[in-house]
């Protein structure tokens, strides 16, 4: 199954949390997993996305990354209070590990916003600064890291933004703190 199919697989009505990334890295597309062991960024051996979710309490067991996307986004057994989590990419059709090479068009952001409005997740957690930047371009709404509240008119969805889990100088504790804040709102 490629990530385009997975993108739709992990998007459903009334999710408790919808995580939004920029795009699938090359290795994730090749192995069919969002955040598995074989690749870079989310999918890399050093990827700490699921570990951060575990440290925050959003997931209740430290799950093997090679199968965690199916267990966390496709099921709810390991999620805090059995909450429903999902994940999508702003650019699901672009497989590129270097986010600087990902070109986002206005229609990509419009599709993302329409998906949020259509599926009505209770919470959205954006996990890439480029997604935040393009959301602002499309809506005029500047998002900050952490809790942002209800930012889209006529929608009860609460927005959170977190730092990319890997490849930056932001301490894990700071990222986990944002996930704890999200968890405490569930």
C-alpha positions, 0 to 999 in steps of 0.5 A: 500500500502506498502512502496516498492510500495510507493518507486516506486510510488514516483520515476519518470523521471525528478523530480525537487528534489529526496529526498533519505532516508536510509530506512522506519521505522517500523511505516511508513511501517505499516501505508503506509506513509513515514513521517506520525504522527504515529511512530519514526524518520521521521514518529514520532509525533516530526518529523520535516521533512515536517516542515523544508520543509515548513520553507525553502519554499520548500512547501508552506503550513504546511501540516498534516504529516499523508497525506503529503507524498501523497500531496508533493511527489505524487502531486505538488500543495503544492510544491514551484513553483509546482515543482515535488518532489519524495522520495526513500530509499536506503534500501526500503525492510528493515523496521527498526527504529534504523538505526544502525541495517540497513545493507547496501550491495554494491548492494543496493548502486549500485541500488540507483546510477542506479536509479538516472542515470535512472530517471535523477532527476534535484536535489538529496537531501540525508537526512541521513549520512549513505546514504552519507557514502555508496555513498562514498564507491560505488563511491569514491566521498565524499559528504558534507552537503549542496551543492555538485554540479554535482558529477556523470559523464555524469549526470546533477543532482545536489547533496545536502546533509542534516542532518537527520531531527530528533534525532540529535543535529543539529539545525533546522535552519542549516537544513532549511538553506540547504533546502533554498539553494536547493529551491533557485536553482529551 
